[in-house]
Amino acid sequence: MMVKGRKRDAGLWPRLLGFALFPLVVQVFQPAVGGILMILAPLPLSYGMTRRGVMEGLGAIAIVGILTALAVGPVQAVFFLLETVPLCIGIRLVALSEVPLYRSVGLAVGLVMLVAFSAFLLYTIISGLGVEEVYRQVMGRADLFMESVVDNSSLEPEETKQMLWMVERFRRMFVGVEISSLIFLVTFYGLLIRGWMAAAGLVEKEKLALLSTWYLPFPFVVAFIVLALAVIMTSGTFRDVALNAFLPLGAMYGIQGVIAAGHMFTKWELPSFVRALFLAMGILTFPIVFMICIALIGLFDTWIDFRRRWPVTKPPVPPTT
């Protein structure tokens, strides 16, 4: 899709690069905090790539990569480039999508995972280490990051014990959590950038795929049920594999559930503060149960189709005379 009105704003990239480099500056002084904030870096870079084109975006990412190598070392820079390049391209794909958004999100996440898997295999070949050893190294990096978060927190001993228990569970669900996080990230950032581009009149909104049309095909229901049964009825490695496959699918249905719930909130004409209160109460009080319920709403939406059965009726237009 072509982006309209690409004016050469001389101040655009300096502003975006400044935003993208902020987490890196924090990471130099506070590695744990900076590591968390690095999730913000793809947003300005992908926005610039969407607005100015892929080549300019790749150039900006290369600049940040070079500065990352100088600040925290070449290894971190390589990780940054391998993650950020496909991620920004995927976010751009979602932002300018004219096909159903779940497909664009799937392609974007698939691109990121394909690059990560290719880099993983390439490293095993170059290093001469086995796949299991390289995987342990990757998990070791994740463990160090999680432990640094625990060490820099002011938790009570019991809370620290619970956090370490969560770290252990995170290790077993690492792949599924990563893919699920990517699904939410590319969806949110892509739609956010789309909104900015539309507000500036740089894209043709009529040609873009609407979030309200997010419907996963029926075969995904079968996969959801099979994976859920495998998680409940099996144990050991097979259960871990099923759980890591179930989490991303649950994230996709979670997005559909949020859309369906939002539609029903609009149908019932609930005020915005009531919607926000409902979401906040669910997330803060029973986060796991709440997320499961949202995913189930998305699953049932495939059968019931809340948006078609209970459409939102527009108020009649008052006469002009």
C-alpha positions as CSV (number, residue, x, y, z in Angstrom):
1,M,0.0,0.0,0.0
2,M,1.3,3.4,-0.9
3,V,1.7,6.1,1.8
4,K,0.6,9.5,0.7
5,G,2.3,12.8,1.4
6,R,5.8,11.7,2.3
7,K,7.2,15.1,3.0
8,R,10.9,15.4,3.8
9,D,10.7,16.6,7.3
10,A,14.3,17.2,8.3
11,G,13.4,16.9,12.0
12,L,11.5,13.6,11.8
13,W,14.4,11.1,12.1
14,P,16.3,13.0,14.8
15,R,13.2,13.0,17.0
16,L,12.5,9.3,16.4
17,L,16.1,8.3,16.9
18,G,16.2,10.2,20.2
19,F,13.1,8.3,21.4
20,A,14.6,5.0,20.2
21,L,17.9,5.7,21.9
22,F,16.4,6.6,25.3
23,P,16.1,2.9,26.5
24,L,19.8,2.4,25.5
25,V,20.9,5.4,27.6
26,V,19.0,4.0,30.6
27,Q,20.4,0.5,30.0
28,V,24.0,1.9,30.3
29,F,23.3,3.0,33.9
30,Q,20.5,0.7,34.9
31,P,20.7,-2.6,32.8
32,A,17.5,-4.2,34.3
33,V,15.4,-1.1,33.8
34,G,16.9,-0.4,30.3
35,G,16.2,-4.0,29.3
36,I,12.6,-3.6,30.1
37,L,12.4,-0.2,28.3
38,M,13.9,-1.7,25.2
39,I,10.4,-2.8,24.3
40,L,9.7,0.8,23.3
41,A,12.6,1.1,20.8
42,P,10.7,-0.6,17.9
43,L,7.8,1.9,18.1
44,P,9.6,5.1,16.8
45,L,11.7,3.0,14.3
46,S,8.7,1.2,12.8
47,Y,6.8,4.5,12.6
48,G,9.7,6.0,10.7
49,M,9.9,3.0,8.5
50,T,6.1,3.1,7.8
51,R,6.2,6.8,7.0
52,R,9.4,7.1,5.1
53,G,9.9,3.6,3.6
54,V,11.8,0.4,4.4
55,M,15.3,1.5,3.3
56,E,15.3,4.7,5.5
57,G,14.0,2.6,8.4
58,L,16.8,0.0,8.0
59,G,19.3,2.9,7.9
60,A,17.9,4.2,11.2
61,I,18.0,0.8,12.8
62,A,21.6,0.4,11.7
63,I,22.5,3.7,13.4
64,V,20.9,2.5,16.7
65,G,22.7,-0.9,16.3
66,I,26.1,0.8,15.9
67,L,25.5,3.0,19.0
68,T,24.3,-0.1,20.9
69,A,27.6,-1.9,20.0
70,L,29.6,1.1,21.3
71,A,27.6,1.4,24.5
72,V,26.9,-2.2,25.7
73,G,28.9,-4.4,23.3
74,P,28.6,-6.1,19.9
75,V,26.7,-9.1,21.2
76,Q,23.9,-6.9,22.4
77,A,24.0,-5.0,19.1
78,V,23.6,-8.3,17.2
79,F,20.6,-9.3,19.3
80,F,19.1,-5.9,18.9
81,L,19.4,-6.0,15.1
82,L,18.1,-9.6,14.8
83,E,15.0,-8.6,16.9
84,T,14.3,-5.1,15.6
85,V,14.7,-5.4,11.9
86,P,12.0,-8.1,11.3
87,L,9.9,-6.7,14.1
88,C,9.8,-3.2,12.5
89,I,9.0,-4.7,9.1
90,G,6.2,-6.8,10.6
91,I,4.7,-3.8,12.5
92,R,4.8,-1.8,9.2
93,L,3.0,-4.8,7.5
94,V,0.2,-4.7,10.2
95,A,-0.1,-0.9,10.1
96,L,-0.7,-0.8,6.3
97,S,-2.6,-4.1,6.1
98,E,-5.4,-4.4,3.6
99,V,-6.0,-8.1,4.4
100,P,-7.7,-9.4,7.6
101,L,-5.5,-8.3,10.5
102,Y,-5.1,-11.7,12.0
103,R,-3.3,-12.7,8.8
104,S,-1.0,-9.7,8.9
105,V,-0.2,-10.3,12.6
106,G,0.5,-14.0,11.9
107,L,2.8,-13.1,9.0
108,A,4.6,-10.4,11.1
109,V,5.1,-12.8,14.1
110,G,6.1,-15.6,11.7
111,L,8.8,-13.3,10.1
112,V,10.3,-12.5,13.5
113,M,10.3,-16.1,14.6
114,L,11.8,-17.2,11.2
115,V,14.7,-14.8,11.6
116,A,15.2,-15.9,15.3
117,F,15.1,-19.6,14.3
118,S,17.5,-19.1,11.4
119,A,19.9,-17.1,13.6
120,F,19.6,-19.9,16.3
121,L,20.6,-22.6,13.7
122,L,23.3,-20.5,12.2
123,Y,24.9,-19.9,15.6
124,T,24.8,-23.6,16.4
125,I,26.6,-24.3,13.2
126,I,29.3,-21.6,13.6
127,S,29.9,-22.3,17.3
128,G,29.9,-26.0,16.9
129,L,27.6,-26.4,20.0
130,G,24.6,-28.6,20.0
131,V,21.1,-27.3,19.8
132,E,20.4,-28.1,23.5
133,E,23.5,-26.2,24.6
134,V,22.6,-23.1,22.6
135,Y,19.1,-23.2,24.0
136,R,20.5,-23.4,27.5
137,Q,22.6,-20.3,26.8
138,V,19.5,-18.4,25.5
139,M,17.6,-19.5,28.6
140,G,20.5,-18.4,30.7
141,R,20.3,-14.9,29.3
142,A,16.6,-14.8,30.1
143,D,17.3,-16.2,33.6
144,L,19.9,-13.5,34.3
145,F,17.5,-10.8,33.2
146,M,14.7,-12.1,35.4
147,E,17.1,-12.5,38.3
148,S,18.4,-9.0,37.9
149,V,14.8,-7.7,38.0
150,V,14.3,-9.7,41.3
151,D,17.6,-8.4,42.7
152,N,16.7,-4.8,42.0
153,S,13.3,-5.0,43.5
154,S,12.3,-4.4,47.1
155,L,10.3,-7.6,47.6
156,E,9.7,-9.4,50.9
157,P,11.2,-12.9,51.2
158,E,7.9,-14.6,50.5
159,E,7.3,-12.4,47.5
160,T,10.8,-13.1,46.2
161,K,10.1,-16.9,46.6
162,Q,6.9,-16.4,44.5
163,M,8.8,-14.4,41.9
164,L,11.5,-17.2,41.6
165,W,8.6,-19.7,41.2
166,M,7.3,-17.6,38.3
167,V,10.8,-17.5,36.8
168,E,10.9,-21.3,36.8
169,R,7.5,-21.4,35.1
170,F,8.6,-18.7,32.7
171,R,11.5,-20.9,31.7
172,R,9.2,-23.7,30.7
173,M,6.8,-21.4,28.8
174,F,9.6,-19.2,27.3
175,V,8.7,-19.8,23.6
176,G,5.0,-19.5,24.1
177,V,5.3,-16.3,26.1
178,E,7.7,-14.8,23.6
179,I,5.3,-15.5,20.7
180,S,2.3,-14.3,22.6
181,S,4.1,-11.1,23.5
182,L,5.0,-10.5,19.9
183,I,1.4,-11.0,18.9
184,F,0.2,-8.3,21.3
185,L,3.2,-6.0,20.5
186,V,2.8,-6.0,16.7
187,T,-0.9,-5.6,16.9
188,F,-0.8,-2.7,19.4
189,Y,2.1,-0.9,17.7
190,G,0.7,-1.5,14.2
191,L,-2.7,-0.1,15.1
192,L,-1.1,2.8,17.0
193,I,1.1,3.8,14.0
194,R,-1.9,3.4,11.7
195,G,-3.8,5.8,13.8
196,W,-1.0,8.4,13.7
197,M,-0.7,8.0,9.9
198,A,-4.5,8.3,9.4
199,A,-4.7,11.4,11.6
200,A,-1.9,13.0,9.5
201,G,-3.7,12.1,6.3
202,L,-0.8,9.9,5.1
203,V,-2.8,6.7,4.4
204,E,-6.1,5.9,2.7
205,K,-8.2,4.7,5.6
206,E,-10.9,3.2,3.4
207,K,-8.5,0.6,2.1
208,L,-7.2,-0.6,5.5
209,A,-8.5,-3.7,7.2
210,L,-10.5,-2.9,10.3
211,L,-9.8,-4.4,13.7
212,S,-13.5,-5.0,14.1
213,T,-13.3,-7.6,11.3
214,W,-10.9,-9.8,13.3
215,Y,-12.4,-13.3,13.1
216,L,-10.3,-16.4,13.4
217,P,-11.4,-19.2,11.0
218,F,-13.3,-22.2,12.5
219,P,-10.3,-24.7,12.2
220,F,-8.5,-22.6,14.9
221,V,-11.3,-23.7,17.3
222,V,-10.3,-27.4,16.8
223,A,-6.7,-26.5,17.4
224,F,-7.6,-24.6,20.5
225,I,-9.6,-27.4,22.0
226,V,-7.0,-30.1,21.2
227,L,-4.2,-28.0,22.7
228,A,-6.3,-27.2,25.8
229,L,-7.0,-30.9,26.4
230,A,-3.3,-31.8,25.9
231,V,-2.3,-29.2,28.5
232,I,-4.9,-30.5,31.0
233,M,-4.5,-34.3,30.4
234,T,-0.8,-34.7,29.7
235,S,2.4,-34.0,31.7
236,G,6.1,-33.6,31.2
237,T,7.7,-32.5,27.9
238,F,4.5,-33.1,25.8
239,R,2.5,-30.9,28.1
240,D,5.2,-28.1,27.9
241,V,5.1,-28.3,24.1
242,A,1.3,-28.1,24.0
243,L,1.3,-25.2,26.5
244,N,3.8,-23.3,24.4
245,A,1.6,-23.8,21.3
246,F,-1.6,-23.0,23.3
247,L,-0.4,-19.6,24.6
248,P,-0.1,-17.9,21.2
249,L,-3.4,-19.2,20.0
250,G,-4.9,-18.0,23.2
251,A,-3.4,-14.6,22.6
252,M,-5.1,-14.5,19.2
253,Y,-8.4,-15.4,20.6
254,G,-7.8,-12.9,23.4
255,I,-7.7,-10.1,20.9
256,Q,-10.9,-11.4,19.3
257,G,-12.4,-11.6,22.8
258,V,-11.5,-8.0,23.6
259,I,-13.1,-6.8,20.3
260,A,-16.3,-8.8,20.9
261,A,-16.5,-7.5,24.5
262,G,-15.9,-4.0,23.3
263,H,-18.7,-4.4,20.8
264,M,-21.1,-5.6,23.5
265,F,-20.1,-2.7,25.7
266,T,-21.0,-0.3,22.9
267,K,-24.2,-2.2,22.3
268,W,-25.1,-1.8,26.0
269,E,-24.0,1.9,25.9
270,L,-21.7,1.5,28.9
271,P,-19.8,4.6,29.8
272,S,-16.1,4.7,29.2
273,F,-15.2,4.8,32.9
274,V,-17.2,1.7,33.6
275,R,-15.4,-0.2,30.8
276,A,-12.0,1.0,32.1
277,L,-13.1,0.0,35.7
278,F,-14.2,-3.5,34.6
279,L,-10.9,-4.1,32.7
280,A,-8.8,-2.8,35.6
281,M,-10.6,-4.8,38.2
282,G,-10.2,-8.0,36.1
283,I,-6.6,-7.5,35.3
284,L,-5.5,-6.5,38.8
285,T,-7.7,-8.9,40.8
286,F,-7.7,-12.1,38.8
287,P,-5.3,-11.6,35.9
288,I,-5.0,-15.3,34.8
289,V,-8.7,-16.0,35.2
290,F,-9.5,-12.7,33.4
291,M,-7.3,-13.5,30.5
292,I,-8.7,-17.0,30.1
293,C,-12.2,-15.6,30.2
294,I,-11.3,-13.1,27.5
295,A,-9.8,-15.8,25.3
296,L,-13.0,-17.9,25.8
297,I,-15.1,-15.0,24.7
298,G,-13.1,-14.9,21.5
299,L,-13.5,-18.6,21.1
300,F,-17.2,-18.5,21.5
301,D,-17.4,-15.5,19.2
302,T,-16.4,-17.8,16.4
303,W,-19.6,-19.9,17.0
304,I,-22.0,-17.3,18.3
305,D,-20.7,-14.2,16.3
306,F,-21.7,-11.6,18.9
307,R,-21.2,-8.7,16.4
308,R,-23.5,-10.2,13.8
309,R,-26.3,-11.4,16.2
310,W,-26.3,-8.1,18.2
311,P,-25.3,-5.4,15.8
312,V,-24.8,-1.8,17.1
313,T,-27.6,0.3,15.6
314,K,-26.7,3.8,14.6
315,P,-29.0,6.6,15.8
316,P,-31.1,8.1,13.1
317,V,-29.8,11.2,11.4
318,P,-31.9,14.2,12.4
319,P,-33.5,16.1,9.5
320,T,-31.6,19.0,8.2
321,T,-34.7,21.2,7.6
